[in-house]
């Protein structure tokens, strides 16, 4: 296991974490997140970008096609389509699914982009509560939310965890003639009973944002086993053009292409996916053991679910103020707790007020009391021990 964080394995400024999540004026002993780009990876990325510049193929080129092929293989799916962001990887398939003017059910405890992409695609969204035990969509709440205009369901694998309840969600969708789509932005390489994220429904989407398990800078990926879906998605991602070399626009698409430099960065990260996930799972196993008798309760993940631990989620005791915990961890122990997933459910956010339809107690409770402990592919055992020591001191009455 790594015994230190190499300056070259972190951020461009050598800080060990991206500048936007550093504590102003001081380097954290344990950053909230860190990325890994070893020397050989950076050299390879630069060589690929140089070849892209030399050839003049800066988008929709060979690097992107290689990334698509290897991503599909890594997630055991037939097709992968690279796009400009994780958000576009959600909106494009929803456009392909022709949800305009129809109702799409979205779990409430997810990021803005999940629901915003559905609204952008023309859907009328309805928020569904989550299960307090899993942070995932509650199958019972899903069943109750289905209405006469409902056409599909968007689930999110929060923190990279695929709960066994996804089988119940699949069944409910099938029984009601609904399509199922997975926002797997957190879940690169995660699986349940050997089945990978993004393959439980008609399609799945992933993000390469810098904080993700695979940090491509920007960019996203859409995966599916439906060849018709692929053809439509490629039209939508390139301004709705019937083909790359024509100016005949057949869909209301957009500039959702991934550049070749971003594809090179993402490809270098993808080739380390197993390594990254293995180390994150090692960190998580240490947290599990060290927190077992403490005041903080980890999210329970069963053996059949292989979580990539994009986030290590735990729950504070009732009455403990999360902002106080984060402040003391930062100031007294120089530990940055990772951002929540998420701190406010979507139905309580002002932008989604037109679609809010009463309280969702599961989402409201979980969003308010969980924390995310730092985890990365370069985190050391000593850093894990410091996090737990600080957390026990701060949270214990």
Secondary structure, DSSP 8 states (H G I E B T S, - for coil): --SS--GGGS-TTSSSS-GGGS-TTS--SB-S------HHHHHHHHHHHHHHHHHT--BSSHHHHHHHHHHHHHTT-SEEEEES-TTHHHHHHHHHTT-TTSEEEEESSS-HHHHHHHHHTT-EEEEE-B-TTTSSB-HHHHHHH--TTEEEEEEE-GGG---TTHHHHHHHHHHTT-EEEEE-TT-TT-EETTEETT-SSSEEEEE-BTTSSS--BS-EEEEES-HHHHHHHHHHHBTTBSSTT---B-S---B---BHHHHHHHHHHHTTHHHHHHHHHHHHHHHHHHHTTSSSEE----TTEE---SSEEEE--TT--HHHHHHHHHHHH-B--B--S-SS-GGGSGGGGGG--S--HHHHHHHHHEEEE---TT--HHHHHHHHHHHHHHH--
